[in-house]
Amino acid sequence: MKRKRRFSRKRKAVSGIISATILFTMLFTTGTTYFLFVSLLDQQRQIAAVKRAEGDQLQRLEKFDVGGRLVANNVGFFLNNTGGVPMTIVSVFLSNSTFFKFMNSSNQEVTPRLPITINPAGSLNSFDTGVAEKSGSLYTIKVLSERGNVAAGFWPFLTVTLETIVRAAILAQGAGFLALDFNSYRAYNTTGNCNPSTAGCQLTPWPSGVAGYTLKSPQSTNRYIVFSANVTNVDPQKRDLTIDSDSVLVQFLKPTTGGGTARGWTWGIGIVSATGLTQAYSAISISYLQTVTLYFIVIPSTNTQTYPASGDFNAVFIYLHGNVASTTYGQNIPFVTTKYT
Amino acid sequence: MIIAVTIVAGGAVFFYVNSQAAVQETRLGEANSSYLNFLNERFVTVNANFSSNKVTIWFYNNGNLTTKIQQIWIWNTTRSLYVAYNSSGVFSGSSSYPVSLESPVLSISLPSGSTQKITLTLPGTLTFSASRTYYIHAVAQYGNTYTYFQVK
């Protein structure tokens, strides 16, 4: 019995178990590897999808407004972060009908340098593009954020306010398409009493000038005078206006008691650069709701002794001529008065 | 003997299964990679500057990887102008034109966080008209698209 039991113990087959174990291990390893690989891919897809969704969500949460403004006589803008997340400005596009400029972190002439990060409810009060404003030109400013959102603004502002509508109703229907800002009537002398009819003559005090209602008479100061006023295009048909070189500012002397000889003086329209230098005349284009400053620099005579004298009290008119859309345009604006002391 | 037979037979099965798994893993990996690139690729068209027969288009990459702008279509509302640009040429109607109308030639590289411009010239006598709306449809390397429109 003992011999038989020993013999049967020797014959017990374990090879099948070992083989099955090895085979199972091999297949299990392959299967597990495949399963882990598929799981890894699925995990990567989920992470990427979550990041994409986060990016889209943040892009939707990001909101900002842009408005044009002048910064040291350069075209600039302000920006308000009205969204719920911090935003970063990476690029700025500035253009008008004849000009285009792209700005990013490599542009050193801009202030402050890009990129600029602004917190929620925060503001960028001024961004200076380093581009001098050309009078009469409408600039479009596009701001690109790091998340790919774009906001646009304009300089000068294009906003339709109730005041603008009222001014259009009162003035444009009765007087003409250009509305004058009475508070903008300014007067300048020239540096070194340079003849302002000459290009390159510096106006002073620049840019503020002085109010033009009461002035020292040129006869007493022996200095040239240049006048300026702001006008806004309020054409109800929203057309562009072009002012030509026939436009003038005219001053008529108040008649003396009991009558007298009528006298008047005329200043021709001109162009002044953003830094206050007189320039050769070129047509001034004014878009709908755009406000531009008109300068009347071409003097009536090179002899300042023929200018208004002390005590003269003059009525000021602005005669405008040019084109509106494809037709000619003319307007006479009774403006203000100037008293010479 | 049984062990040897089992190992040989099992080994054959193992290598077959392993090779099939490798093929599937390669396919899955490629599909996954393509999908991940699609998710990570994002871009926008920021601006377009029109002249009489040219347009300069600005793209910004707000995604997480470098991509390429592969194809651009431009059309107007009436489809009287419909031009396609890619790296092999420019196509309008049944006519084709050389890639010299693209500067730089598509496909242009657009690294993450960067802005890139491309100037496209209209073929033949086609021109952009003032006050008309033009649509610009761009296709990037991994399949994302962006349609932008602007009035000249």
Chai-1 contact restraints between the chains, C-beta under 6 A:
chainA,res_idxA,chainB,res_idxB,connection_type,confidence,min_distance_angstrom,max_distance_angstrom,comment,restraint_id
A,S15,B,I2,contact,1.0,0.0,6.0,A-B,restraint_1
A,S15,B,I3,contact,1.0,0.0,6.0,A-B,restraint_2
A,G16,B,I2,contact,1.0,0.0,6.0,A-B,restraint_3
A,S19,B,I3,contact,1.0,0.0,6.0,A-B,restraint_4
A,S19,B,T6,contact,1.0,0.0,6.0,A-B,restraint_5
A,L23,B,G10,contact,1.0,0.0,6.0,A-B,restraint_6
A,M26,B,F14,contact,1.0,0.0,6.0,A-B,restraint_7
A,T30,B,V17,contact,1.0,0.0,6.0,A-B,restraint_8
A,T30,B,N18,contact,1.0,0.0,6.0,A-B,restraint_9
A,T30,B,A21,contact,1.0,0.0,6.0,A-B,restraint_10
A,Y34,B,A21,contact,1.0,0.0,6.0,A-B,restraint_11
A,F37,B,E25,contact,1.0,0.0,6.0,A-B,restraint_12
A,L41,B,L28,contact,1.0,0.0,6.0,A-B,restraint_13
A,L41,B,N32,contact,1.0,0.0,6.0,A-B,restraint_14
A,Q44,B,L36,contact,1.0,0.0,6.0,A-B,restraint_15
A,A48,B,L36,contact,1.0,0.0,6.0,A-B,restraint_16
A,A48,B,L39,contact,1.0,0.0,6.0,A-B,restraint_17
A,A49,B,L39,contact,1.0,0.0,6.0,A-B,restraint_18
A,R52,B,L39,contact,1.0,0.0,6.0,A-B,restraint_19
A,S91,B,T115,contact,1.0,0.0,6.0,A-B,restraint_20
A,F93,B,N47,contact,1.0,0.0,6.0,A-B,restraint_21
A,F100,B,N49,contact,1.0,0.0,6.0,A-B,restraint_22
A,K142,B,N47,contact,1.0,0.0,6.0,A-B,restraint_23
A,L144,B,V46,contact,1.0,0.0,6.0,A-B,restraint_24
A,L144,B,Y60,contact,1.0,0.0,6.0,A-B,restraint_25
A,R147,B,N62,contact,1.0,0.0,6.0,A-B,restraint_26
A,G148,B,V44,contact,1.0,0.0,6.0,A-B,restraint_27
A,G148,B,Y60,contact,1.0,0.0,6.0,A-B,restraint_28
A,G148,B,N62,contact,1.0,0.0,6.0,A-B,restraint_29
A,V150,B,V46,contact,1.0,0.0,6.0,A-B,restraint_30
